[in-house]
Amino acid sequence: MLVAKLNDLIENKKLQLVELVKKHGFSHTKVLHLSQEIDKLINKYMIIKKEPYNSRFKGNRYIK
């Protein structure tokens, strides 16, 4: 997954999280689940950003 696409996905999920919190409160199961999903995406983003540029690509093909 490309960094920009992953970043967009994180931002969209964060907006969804805000709406869920407004509707259900902070401790609702749906809110906690989405928050954990965002955490996983952020961890993936940080790992990708930490890798040297060349190790993320093999030829023209992106390595997941």
PyMOL Python script that loads the backbone (N, CA, C, O; Angstrom):
from pymol import cmd

cmd.read_pdbstr("""\
ATOM      1  N   MET A   1       0.856  -1.171   0.000  1.00  0.00           N
ATOM      2  CA  MET A   1       0.000   0.000   0.000  1.00  0.00           C
ATOM      3  C   MET A   1       0.901   1.233   0.000  1.00  0.00           C
ATOM      4  O   MET A   1       1.805   1.343   0.828  1.00  0.00           O
ATOM      5  N   LEU A   2       0.663   2.130  -0.898  1.00  0.00           N
ATOM      6  CA  LEU A   2       1.480   3.327  -0.982  1.00  0.00           C
ATOM      7  C   LEU A   2       1.246   4.222   0.223  1.00  0.00           C
ATOM      8  O   LEU A   2       0.162   4.230   0.808  1.00  0.00           O
ATOM      9  N   VAL A   3       2.276   4.974   0.587  1.00  0.00           N
ATOM     10  CA  VAL A   3       2.229   5.828   1.769  1.00  0.00           C
ATOM     11  C   VAL A   3       1.081   6.832   1.690  1.00  0.00           C
ATOM     12  O   VAL A   3       0.347   7.002   2.663  1.00  0.00           O
ATOM     13  N   ALA A   4       0.917   7.489   0.563  1.00  0.00           N
ATOM     14  CA  ALA A   4      -0.141   8.498   0.425  1.00  0.00           C
ATOM     15  C   ALA A   4      -1.526   7.865   0.563  1.00  0.00           C
ATOM     16  O   ALA A   4      -2.414   8.433   1.200  1.00  0.00           O
ATOM     17  N   LYS A   5      -1.700   6.703  -0.030  1.00  0.00           N
ATOM     18  CA  LYS A   5      -2.984   6.007   0.053  1.00  0.00           C
ATOM     19  C   LYS A   5      -3.269   5.579   1.496  1.00  0.00           C
ATOM     20  O   LYS A   5      -4.397   5.693   1.975  1.00  0.00           O
ATOM     21  N   LEU A   6      -2.249   5.094   2.168  1.00  0.00           N
ATOM     22  CA  LEU A   6      -2.379   4.688   3.563  1.00  0.00           C
ATOM     23  C   LEU A   6      -2.707   5.892   4.440  1.00  0.00           C
ATOM     24  O   LEU A   6      -3.544   5.798   5.338  1.00  0.00           O
ATOM     25  N   ASN A   7      -2.057   7.008   4.186  1.00  0.00           N
ATOM     26  CA  ASN A   7      -2.324   8.230   4.939  1.00  0.00           C
ATOM     27  C   ASN A   7      -3.773   8.688   4.740  1.00  0.00           C
ATOM     28  O   ASN A   7      -4.436   9.079   5.700  1.00  0.00           O
ATOM     29  N   ASP A   8      -4.261   8.640   3.506  1.00  0.00           N
ATOM     30  CA  ASP A   8      -5.653   9.007   3.227  1.00  0.00           C
ATOM     31  C   ASP A   8      -6.627   8.084   3.963  1.00  0.00           C
ATOM     32  O   ASP A   8      -7.637   8.533   4.506  1.00  0.00           O
ATOM     33  N   LEU A   9      -6.311   6.809   3.971  1.00  0.00           N
ATOM     34  CA  LEU A   9      -7.156   5.838   4.663  1.00  0.00           C
ATOM     35  C   LEU A   9      -7.212   6.141   6.161  1.00  0.00           C
ATOM     36  O   LEU A   9      -8.280   6.090   6.772  1.00  0.00           O
ATOM     37  N   ILE A  10      -6.068   6.452   6.740  1.00  0.00           N
ATOM     38  CA  ILE A  10      -6.009   6.802   8.165  1.00  0.00           C
ATOM     39  C   ILE A  10      -6.861   8.036   8.444  1.00  0.00           C
ATOM     40  O   ILE A  10      -7.632   8.058   9.403  1.00  0.00           O
ATOM     41  N   GLU A  11      -6.724   9.046   7.619  1.00  0.00           N
ATOM     42  CA  GLU A  11      -7.489  10.282   7.823  1.00  0.00           C
ATOM     43  C   GLU A  11      -8.992  10.033   7.709  1.00  0.00           C
ATOM     44  O   GLU A  11      -9.771  10.578   8.492  1.00  0.00           O
ATOM     45  N   ASN A  12      -9.399   9.222   6.750  1.00  0.00           N
ATOM     46  CA  ASN A  12     -10.825   8.895   6.601  1.00  0.00           C
ATOM     47  C   ASN A  12     -11.352   8.131   7.812  1.00  0.00           C
ATOM     48  O   ASN A  12     -12.454   8.393   8.295  1.00  0.00           O
ATOM     49  N   LYS A  13     -10.553   7.189   8.293  1.00  0.00           N
ATOM     50  CA  LYS A  13     -10.956   6.412   9.472  1.00  0.00           C
ATOM     51  C   LYS A  13     -11.052   7.311  10.704  1.00  0.00           C
ATOM     52  O   LYS A  13     -11.925   7.112  11.549  1.00  0.00           O
ATOM     53  N   LYS A  14     -10.167   8.293  10.812  1.00  0.00           N
ATOM     54  CA  LYS A  14     -10.221   9.219  11.945  1.00  0.00           C
ATOM     55  C   LYS A  14     -11.507  10.043  11.923  1.00  0.00           C
ATOM     56  O   LYS A  14     -12.102  10.294  12.970  1.00  0.00           O
ATOM     57  N   LEU A  15     -11.934  10.460  10.740  1.00  0.00           N
ATOM     58  CA  LEU A  15     -13.198  11.191  10.625  1.00  0.00           C
ATOM     59  C   LEU A  15     -14.378  10.302  11.024  1.00  0.00           C
ATOM     60  O   LEU A  15     -15.308  10.750  11.695  1.00  0.00           O
ATOM     61  N   GLN A  16     -14.326   9.048  10.605  1.00  0.00           N
ATOM     62  CA  GLN A  16     -15.369   8.098  10.996  1.00  0.00           C
ATOM     63  C   GLN A  16     -15.387   7.920  12.515  1.00  0.00           C
ATOM     64  O   GLN A  16     -16.450   7.820  13.127  1.00  0.00           O
ATOM     65  N   LEU A  17     -14.200   7.883  13.109  1.00  0.00           N
ATOM     66  CA  LEU A  17     -14.083   7.715  14.554  1.00  0.00           C
ATOM     67  C   LEU A  17     -14.729   8.881  15.300  1.00  0.00           C
ATOM     68  O   LEU A  17     -15.433   8.675  16.289  1.00  0.00           O
ATOM     69  N   VAL A  18     -14.491  10.085  14.834  1.00  0.00           N
ATOM     70  CA  VAL A  18     -15.091  11.270  15.460  1.00  0.00           C
ATOM     71  C   VAL A  18     -16.613  11.156  15.447  1.00  0.00           C
ATOM     72  O   VAL A  18     -17.271  11.444  16.446  1.00  0.00           O
ATOM     73  N   GLU A  19     -17.163  10.737  14.318  1.00  0.00           N
ATOM     74  CA  GLU A  19     -18.619  10.601  14.215  1.00  0.00           C
ATOM     75  C   GLU A  19     -19.148   9.506  15.140  1.00  0.00           C
ATOM     76  O   GLU A  19     -20.197   9.667  15.764  1.00  0.00           O
ATOM     77  N   LEU A  20     -18.422   8.402  15.225  1.00  0.00           N
ATOM     78  CA  LEU A  20     -18.843   7.326  16.126  1.00  0.00           C
ATOM     79  C   LEU A  20     -18.814   7.776  17.582  1.00  0.00           C
ATOM     80  O   LEU A  20     -19.710   7.441  18.356  1.00  0.00           O
ATOM     81  N   VAL A  21     -17.791   8.530  17.953  1.00  0.00           N
ATOM     82  CA  VAL A  21     -17.692   9.035  19.326  1.00  0.00           C
ATOM     83  C   VAL A  21     -18.865   9.963  19.631  1.00  0.00           C
ATOM     84  O   VAL A  21     -19.448   9.896  20.713  1.00  0.00           O
ATOM     85  N   LYS A  22     -19.206  10.822  18.687  1.00  0.00           N
ATOM     86  CA  LYS A  22     -20.350  11.724  18.881  1.00  0.00           C
ATOM     87  C   LYS A  22     -21.643  10.937  19.097  1.00  0.00           C
ATOM     88  O   LYS A  22     -22.487  11.314  19.909  1.00  0.00           O
ATOM     89  N   LYS A  23     -21.777   9.849  18.361  1.00  0.00           N
ATOM     90  CA  LYS A  23     -23.010   9.065  18.403  1.00  0.00           C
ATOM     91  C   LYS A  23     -23.073   8.121  19.605  1.00  0.00           C
ATOM     92  O   LYS A  23     -24.120   7.987  20.238  1.00  0.00           O
ATOM     93  N   HIS A  24     -21.935   7.459  19.921  1.00  0.00           N
ATOM     94  CA  HIS A  24     -21.945   6.380  20.910  1.00  0.00           C
ATOM     95  C   HIS A  24     -21.146   6.659  22.180  1.00  0.00           C
ATOM     96  O   HIS A  24     -21.332   5.963  23.179  1.00  0.00           O
ATOM     97  N   GLY A  25     -20.270   7.648  22.170  1.00  0.00           N
ATOM     98  CA  GLY A  25     -19.393   7.879  23.321  1.00  0.00           C
ATOM     99  C   GLY A  25     -18.071   7.143  23.161  1.00  0.00           C
ATOM    100  O   GLY A  25     -17.903   6.318  22.263  1.00  0.00           O
ATOM    101  N   PHE A  26     -17.133   7.461  24.055  1.00  0.00           N
ATOM    102  CA  PHE A  26     -15.767   6.946  23.923  1.00  0.00           C
ATOM    103  C   PHE A  26     -15.612   5.452  24.188  1.00  0.00           C
ATOM    104  O   PHE A  26     -14.722   4.824  23.615  1.00  0.00           O
ATOM    105  N   SER A  27     -16.434   4.879  25.021  1.00  0.00           N
ATOM    106  CA  SER A  27     -16.195   3.501  25.443  1.00  0.00           C
ATOM    107  C   SER A  27     -17.038   2.459  24.707  1.00  0.00           C
ATOM    108  O   SER A  27     -17.028   1.286  25.080  1.00  0.00           O
ATOM    109  N   HIS A  28     -17.756   2.865  23.682  1.00  0.00           N
ATOM    110  CA  HIS A  28     -18.573   1.921  22.911  1.00  0.00           C
ATOM    111  C   HIS A  28     -17.675   0.964  22.132  1.00  0.00           C
ATOM    112  O   HIS A  28     -16.590   1.335  21.684  1.00  0.00           O
ATOM    113  N   THR A  29     -18.139  -0.251  21.980  1.00  0.00           N
ATOM    114  CA  THR A  29     -17.377  -1.293  21.283  1.00  0.00           C
ATOM    115  C   THR A  29     -16.987  -0.881  19.864  1.00  0.00           C
ATOM    116  O   THR A  29     -15.861  -1.131  19.435  1.00  0.00           O
ATOM    117  N   LYS A  30     -17.902  -0.258  19.140  1.00  0.00           N
ATOM    118  CA  LYS A  30     -17.608   0.176  17.768  1.00  0.00           C
ATOM    119  C   LYS A  30     -16.474   1.201  17.748  1.00  0.00           C
ATOM    120  O   LYS A  30     -15.608   1.168  16.874  1.00  0.00           O
ATOM    121  N   VAL A  31     -16.491   2.104  18.717  1.00  0.00           N
ATOM    122  CA  VAL A  31     -15.457   3.139  18.807  1.00  0.00           C
ATOM    123  C   VAL A  31     -14.106   2.500  19.111  1.00  0.00           C
ATOM    124  O   VAL A  31     -13.102   2.829  18.478  1.00  0.00           O
ATOM    125  N   LEU A  32     -14.083   1.598  20.067  1.00  0.00           N
ATOM    126  CA  LEU A  32     -12.828   0.939  20.441  1.00  0.00           C
ATOM    127  C   LEU A  32     -12.268   0.108  19.291  1.00  0.00           C
ATOM    128  O   LEU A  32     -11.060   0.101  19.054  1.00  0.00           O
ATOM    129  N   HIS A  33     -13.144  -0.585  18.584  1.00  0.00           N
ATOM    130  CA  HIS A  33     -12.704  -1.407  17.451  1.00  0.00           C
ATOM    131  C   HIS A  33     -12.083  -0.536  16.353  1.00  0.00           C
ATOM    132  O   HIS A  33     -11.014  -0.856  15.834  1.00  0.00           O
ATOM    133  N   LEU A  34     -12.754   0.558  16.005  1.00  0.00           N
ATOM    134  CA  LEU A  34     -12.231   1.438  14.960  1.00  0.00           C
ATOM    135  C   LEU A  34     -10.928   2.094  15.408  1.00  0.00           C
ATOM    136  O   LEU A  34     -10.011   2.268  14.604  1.00  0.00           O
ATOM    137  N   SER A  35     -10.844   2.453  16.671  1.00  0.00           N
ATOM    138  CA  SER A  35      -9.616   3.042  17.199  1.00  0.00           C
ATOM    139  C   SER A  35      -8.441   2.066  17.072  1.00  0.00           C
ATOM    140  O   SER A  35      -7.336   2.462  16.702  1.00  0.00           O
ATOM    141  N   GLN A  36      -8.684   0.805  17.377  1.00  0.00           N
ATOM    142  CA  GLN A  36      -7.640  -0.216  17.238  1.00  0.00           C
ATOM    143  C   GLN A  36      -7.257  -0.423  15.775  1.00  0.00           C
ATOM    144  O   GLN A  36      -6.086  -0.637  15.460  1.00  0.00           O
ATOM    145  N   GLU A  37      -8.230  -0.359  14.899  1.00  0.00           N
ATOM    146  CA  GLU A  37      -7.960  -0.477  13.461  1.00  0.00           C
ATOM    147  C   GLU A  37      -7.060   0.673  12.995  1.00  0.00           C
ATOM    148  O   GLU A  37      -6.119   0.466  12.230  1.00  0.00           O
ATOM    149  N   ILE A  38      -7.361   1.879  13.463  1.00  0.00           N
ATOM    150  CA  ILE A  38      -6.540   3.048  13.121  1.00  0.00           C
ATOM    151  C   ILE A  38      -5.130   2.880  13.669  1.00  0.00           C
ATOM    152  O   ILE A  38      -4.158   3.206  12.987  1.00  0.00           O
ATOM    153  N   ASP A  39      -5.010   2.377  14.892  1.00  0.00           N
ATOM    154  CA  ASP A  39      -3.688   2.133  15.482  1.00  0.00           C
ATOM    155  C   ASP A  39      -2.859   1.198  14.607  1.00  0.00           C
ATOM    156  O   ASP A  39      -1.671   1.437  14.392  1.00  0.00           O
ATOM    157  N   LYS A  40      -3.476   0.147  14.109  1.00  0.00           N
ATOM    158  CA  LYS A  40      -2.764  -0.803  13.244  1.00  0.00           C
ATOM    159  C   LYS A  40      -2.316  -0.141  11.943  1.00  0.00           C
ATOM    160  O   LYS A  40      -1.209  -0.383  11.463  1.00  0.00           O
ATOM    161  N   LEU A  41      -3.185   0.693  11.379  1.00  0.00           N
ATOM    162  CA  LEU A  41      -2.825   1.405  10.146  1.00  0.00           C
ATOM    163  C   LEU A  41      -1.679   2.384  10.396  1.00  0.00           C
ATOM    164  O   LEU A  41      -0.780   2.515   9.566  1.00  0.00           O
ATOM    165  N   ILE A  42      -1.710   3.064  11.530  1.00  0.00           N
ATOM    166  CA  ILE A  42      -0.631   4.000  11.874  1.00  0.00           C
ATOM    167  C   ILE A  42       0.675   3.247  12.075  1.00  0.00           C
ATOM    168  O   ILE A  42       1.729   3.712  11.641  1.00  0.00           O
ATOM    169  N   ASN A  43       0.620   2.088  12.727  1.00  0.00           N
ATOM    170  CA  ASN A  43       1.830   1.278  12.899  1.00  0.00           C
ATOM    171  C   ASN A  43       2.403   0.862  11.549  1.00  0.00           C
ATOM    172  O   ASN A  43       3.614   0.921  11.339  1.00  0.00           O
ATOM    173  N   LYS A  44       1.536   0.443  10.639  1.00  0.00           N
ATOM    174  CA  LYS A  44       1.977   0.067   9.294  1.00  0.00           C
ATOM    175  C   LYS A  44       2.616   1.266   8.594  1.00  0.00           C
ATOM    176  O   LYS A  44       3.661   1.141   7.956  1.00  0.00           O
ATOM    177  N   TYR A  45       1.973   2.428   8.723  1.00  0.00           N
ATOM    178  CA  TYR A  45       2.489   3.668   8.127  1.00  0.00           C
ATOM    179  C   TYR A  45       3.887   3.981   8.668  1.00  0.00           C
ATOM    180  O   TYR A  45       4.794   4.309   7.903  1.00  0.00           O
ATOM    181  N   MET A  46       4.055   3.879   9.980  1.00  0.00           N
ATOM    182  CA  MET A  46       5.347   4.189  10.597  1.00  0.00           C
ATOM    183  C   MET A  46       6.433   3.214  10.138  1.00  0.00           C
ATOM    184  O   MET A  46       7.575   3.616   9.911  1.00  0.00           O
ATOM    185  N   ILE A  47       6.085   1.952  10.002  1.00  0.00           N
ATOM    186  CA  ILE A  47       7.053   0.956   9.532  1.00  0.00           C
ATOM    187  C   ILE A  47       7.478   1.269   8.102  1.00  0.00           C
ATOM    188  O   ILE A  47       8.666   1.226   7.780  1.00  0.00           O
ATOM    189  N   ILE A  48       6.512   1.584   7.247  1.00  0.00           N
ATOM    190  CA  ILE A  48       6.819   1.904   5.853  1.00  0.00           C
ATOM    191  C   ILE A  48       7.684   3.150   5.764  1.00  0.00           C
ATOM    192  O   ILE A  48       8.648   3.187   5.000  1.00  0.00           O
ATOM    193  N   LYS A  49       7.345   4.167   6.541  1.00  0.00           N
ATOM    194  CA  LYS A  49       8.109   5.420   6.504  1.00  0.00           C
ATOM    195  C   LYS A  49       9.529   5.231   7.028  1.00  0.00           C
ATOM    196  O   LYS A  49      10.438   5.960   6.633  1.00  0.00           O
ATOM    197  N   LYS A  50       9.721   4.267   7.906  1.00  0.00           N
ATOM    198  CA  LYS A  50      11.031   4.017   8.500  1.00  0.00           C
ATOM    199  C   LYS A  50      11.966   3.292   7.528  1.00  0.00           C
ATOM    200  O   LYS A  50      13.185   3.449   7.595  1.00  0.00           O
ATOM    201  N   GLU A  51      11.385   2.498   6.626  1.00  0.00           N
ATOM    202  CA  GLU A  51      12.183   1.725   5.671  1.00  0.00           C
ATOM    203  C   GLU A  51      12.874   2.651   4.676  1.00  0.00           C
ATOM    204  O   GLU A  51      12.310   3.662   4.259  1.00  0.00           O
ATOM    205  N   PRO A  52      14.095   2.296   4.304  1.00  0.00           N
ATOM    206  CA  PRO A  52      14.731   3.057   3.218  1.00  0.00           C
ATOM    207  C   PRO A  52      13.889   2.946   1.950  1.00  0.00           C
ATOM    208  O   PRO A  52      13.269   1.914   1.695  1.00  0.00           O
ATOM    209  N   TYR A  53      13.874   3.999   1.172  1.00  0.00           N
ATOM    210  CA  TYR A  53      13.045   4.074  -0.037  1.00  0.00           C
ATOM    211  C   TYR A  53      13.240   2.855  -0.934  1.00  0.00           C
ATOM    212  O   TYR A  53      12.259   2.271  -1.394  1.00  0.00           O
ATOM    213  N   ASN A  54      14.470   2.465  -1.187  1.00  0.00           N
ATOM    214  CA  ASN A  54      14.749   1.380  -2.128  1.00  0.00           C
ATOM    215  C   ASN A  54      14.244   0.029  -1.649  1.00  0.00           C
ATOM    216  O   ASN A  54      13.943  -0.836  -2.472  1.00  0.00           O
ATOM    217  N   SER A  55      14.143  -0.176  -0.343  1.00  0.00           N
ATOM    218  CA  SER A  55      13.693  -1.481   0.140  1.00  0.00           C
ATOM    219  C   SER A  55      12.188  -1.655   0.001  1.00  0.00           C
ATOM    220  O   SER A  55      11.682  -2.770   0.130  1.00  0.00           O
ATOM    221  N   ARG A  56      11.459  -0.559  -0.262  1.00  0.00           N
ATOM    222  CA  ARG A  56      10.008  -0.644  -0.426  1.00  0.00           C
ATOM    223  C   ARG A  56       9.612  -1.052  -1.837  1.00  0.00           C
ATOM    224  O   ARG A  56       8.467  -1.434  -2.078  1.00  0.00           O
ATOM    225  N   PHE A  57      10.534  -0.973  -2.749  1.00  0.00           N
ATOM    226  CA  PHE A  57      10.216  -1.255  -4.142  1.00  0.00           C
ATOM    227  C   PHE A  57      11.148  -2.325  -4.694  1.00  0.00           C
ATOM    228  O   PHE A  57      12.332  -2.370  -4.360  1.00  0.00           O
ATOM    229  N   LYS A  58      10.604  -3.173  -5.531  1.00  0.00           N
ATOM    230  CA  LYS A  58      11.408  -4.159  -6.247  1.00  0.00           C
ATOM    231  C   LYS A  58      11.090  -3.931  -7.708  1.00  0.00           C
ATOM    232  O   LYS A  58      10.034  -4.338  -8.194  1.00  0.00           O
ATOM    233  N   GLY A  59      11.990  -3.290  -8.398  1.00  0.00           N
ATOM    234  CA  GLY A  59      11.695  -2.873  -9.758  1.00  0.00           C
ATOM    235  C   GLY A  59      10.644  -1.785  -9.701  1.00  0.00           C
ATOM    236  O   GLY A  59      10.796  -0.811  -8.963  1.00  0.00           O
ATOM    237  N   ASN A  60       9.587  -1.938 -10.465  1.00  0.00           N
ATOM    238  CA  ASN A  60       8.485  -0.980 -10.447  1.00  0.00           C
ATOM    239  C   ASN A  60       7.329  -1.449  -9.574  1.00  0.00           C
ATOM    240  O   ASN A  60       6.283  -0.802  -9.521  1.00  0.00           O
ATOM    241  N   ARG A  61       7.515  -2.564  -8.897  1.00  0.00           N
ATOM    242  CA  ARG A  61       6.429  -3.166  -8.132  1.00  0.00           C
ATOM    243  C   ARG A  61       6.620  -2.913  -6.653  1.00  0.00           C
ATOM    244  O   ARG A  61       7.701  -3.140  -6.109  1.00  0.00           O
ATOM    245  N   TYR A  62       5.581  -2.449  -6.009  1.00  0.00           N
ATOM    246  CA  TYR A  62       5.626  -2.158  -4.582  1.00  0.00           C
ATOM    247  C   TYR A  62       5.514  -3.454  -3.783  1.00  0.00           C
ATOM    248  O   TYR A  62       4.700  -4.322  -4.099  1.00  0.00           O
ATOM    249  N   ILE A  63       6.325  -3.570  -2.764  1.00  0.00           N
ATOM    250  CA  ILE A  63       6.295  -4.739  -1.888  1.00  0.00           C
ATOM    251  C   ILE A  63       5.466  -4.398  -0.660  1.00  0.00           C
ATOM    252  O   ILE A  63       5.724  -3.391  -0.001  1.00  0.00           O
ATOM    253  N   LYS A  64       4.476  -5.223  -0.345  1.00  0.00           N
ATOM    254  CA  LYS A  64       3.645  -4.988   0.847  1.00  0.00           C
ATOM    255  C   LYS A  64       4.380  -5.406   2.085  1.00  0.00           C
ATOM    256  O   LYS A  64       3.848  -5.287   3.189  1.00  0.00           O
TER     257      LYS A  64
END
""", "prot")
cmd.dss("prot")
cmd.show_as("cartoon", "prot")
cmd.util.cbc("prot")
cmd.orient("prot")
